Amino acid sequence: MKSIILAGGAGTRLWPLSREYYPKQFIQLDGRSLFQRSCERAAKLSGQDDIFIVTNEIHQYLARNQMEELGYTLAEDHLLAEPEGRNTLPAIAWAMQRVRTISPSATATVFPSDHLLGDIALDQIRGAEPLADQYLVTFGVRPTSPHTGYGYIKRGTSLPPGSLVEEFKEKPDEEAAREYLEKGYLWNSGIFLLSTGRFFEELKRYRPNLFAAFDGTGIPDYKSLESISIDYGLLEKSKRVAVVPLETAWSDLGTFRALYDAENHDPDGNVGPAEYIVSKNNFVQAPGKHVGLIGVHDLVVVDTADALLICDNRHTEQVKELVRRYNRKNDPITKFHRQVYRPWGSYTVLEVSNFFKIKRVTVRPGRKLSLQLHHHRSEHWVVVSGTAEVELNEETRLLRQGESTFVRTGMKHRLKNPGVIPLEVIEVQLGEYLEEDDIVRFEDDFGREEIRI
């Protein structure tokens, strides 16, 4: 059995923790991200060598880096980087095409990477494998409350170890949700078990254009594909869909309210490290800050290095609207954190003025930046930890802790970490234009042509 992990996302619903370039599945709230938990789950089910990742091209190196933190190595052809998101059906079809190329008669479990899952009895998934030869298998979770933020599945004829799907239900109002709970409907978990044969047969029948795009072994013209979910595009149309109950705690963590509900609460219903006085049912996430709440209830307080969110816990769905407003202003606050991840490591913006910018640059062992130049700025580099291999106009030398160099405007330059520990460099940029698009690349280990990644 193979495992497919869907790791797309726009980073809008948990802003400011999540950003476009750092969506929620990569946030490491307790030392491990949801994406890393998904990888560990998939490795237990399939083994590390049979994991396939589908993500956006701007997140591909973040995904690889987080897998490396787990000690996992992902084969080059097991990571599929979408040039732009086209929803779940094209993403799954591309992954299933890759699975079929490697193992023509395989089955694959599809996991979302941004959901919170409790311990899953993997035997439940393996036990449903015979169904996947004849049916598209989806897994449902038994509801614990009449939740209005999830889709529901109505079960039909028994089909051990599950049932035929009689109907998919959209997110209901509270009255309908109570009815679904009483009648034994399941939450739609977004986890699937698919065989290559049945999946492509159903895709050909109900989405012939997508089938044609993925019928071969090559990479399709991705931007021309229709954007559609597997639920709308396939599952709600096919007559051969089965649902198997999955015994686990589950949340899609789509809002801060969902994150609050999933965490441990103090006796007054508060979540997060803070001092609470006459305060109840609050959620606080403010790493490195001393936070005190007095006489307030039902608040979400999320503080990051460059943004602060305070909202009523009953209105956390409106965070998406807040992000849209910033986007209309072309404000980069929705795209990046102060710490920005790159394929070679990361940089953190420490201070910005009109004519200078100070960064802390971290280069992973064995990695190097592109050979590049800038038209509008010069740079001072000071090594604070590790050893740097510096290339300036085709001359190479080593810099050790406390040593520095100067990169003039228009000079070709490159920074490499030849060591076995992370390289830390303080970079001071000077110039009248200090944006990230002032870069000309000549060589790059990661095939980047744009500053997007």
Secondary structure as UniProt FT lines:
FT   STRAND          2..7
FT   TURN            13..17
FT   TURN            20..21
FT   HELIX           24..26
FT   HELIX           34..46
FT   HELIX           48..50
FT   STRAND          51..56
FT   HELIX           57..59
FT   HELIX           60..69
FT   TURN            70..71
FT   HELIX           76..78
FT   STRAND          79..82
FT   HELIX           88..102
FT   TURN            104..105
FT   STRAND          107..112
FT   STRAND          116..117
FT   HELIX           122..127
FT   HELIX           129..133
FT   STRAND          136..141
FT   STRAND          152..159
FT   TURN            160..161
FT   STRAND          162..169
FT   HELIX           174..182
FT   TURN            183..184
FT   STRAND          186..195
FT   HELIX           196..206
FT   HELIX           208..214
FT   HELIX           222..224
FT   HELIX           231..235
FT   TURN            236..237
FT   STRAND          241..246
FT   STRAND          250..251
FT   HELIX           256..262
FT   TURN            267..268
FT   STRAND          275..277
FT   STRAND          283..285
FT   TURN            287..288
FT   STRAND          292..294
FT   STRAND          299..303
FT   STRAND          308..312
FT   HELIX           313..318
FT   HELIX           319..328
FT   TURN            329..330
FT   HELIX           332..334
FT   STRAND          339..342
FT   TURN            343..344
FT   STRAND          345..352
FT   STRAND          356..363
FT   TURN            365..366
FT   STRAND          371..373
FT   STRAND          377..385
FT   STRAND          388..392
FT   TURN            393..394
FT   STRAND          395..399
FT   TURN            401..402
FT   STRAND          404..407
FT   TURN            409..410
FT   STRAND          413..416
FT   STRAND          423..431
FT   TURN            436..437
FT   STRAND          440..443
FT   TURN            445..446
FT   TURN            451..452
//
